[in-house]
Amino acid sequence: SGQQRRKGQLPPKVEMSEEGNNDFEVRVETVSEYGCQRVRSYGSIADLATAVVEAIPETAASLHLADIRISDQGTITLCTRQHFQKQKVWGFLHCADCGYFFKGDRGLRNHQHVKHGNTYEGAKDVVANVQAQ
């Protein structure tokens, strides 16, 4: 079970300040139930997301998660092993490049060809590799 905030405990305070080149600094301030204040700064939302993912215990991640991704915008996407297996049973194939699932060989092949710019033959190879797993 994960840690939960106790009654009366404040949530982390997050501040973002825009710098001249459209980059943001992200400051996260937390105060423990004992009053200990901790401030961490990150160069971007993606850096904050990376720190969050790195804080996931490796044993829990390898046991429960099939895929973890962080977008350039800082979005964290987690796919559990259970969800991954359900998709497989339902005939969906996983795109290792972006993490999305597609219906059958043709769905993944077309996605690889159009979205990721693979040649038709290259896209077929990707599908063959996914099926071999």
Order of alpha helices (4+ residues) and beta strands (2+ residues): beta-beta-beta-alpha-alpha-beta-beta-alpha-beta-beta-alpha-alpha
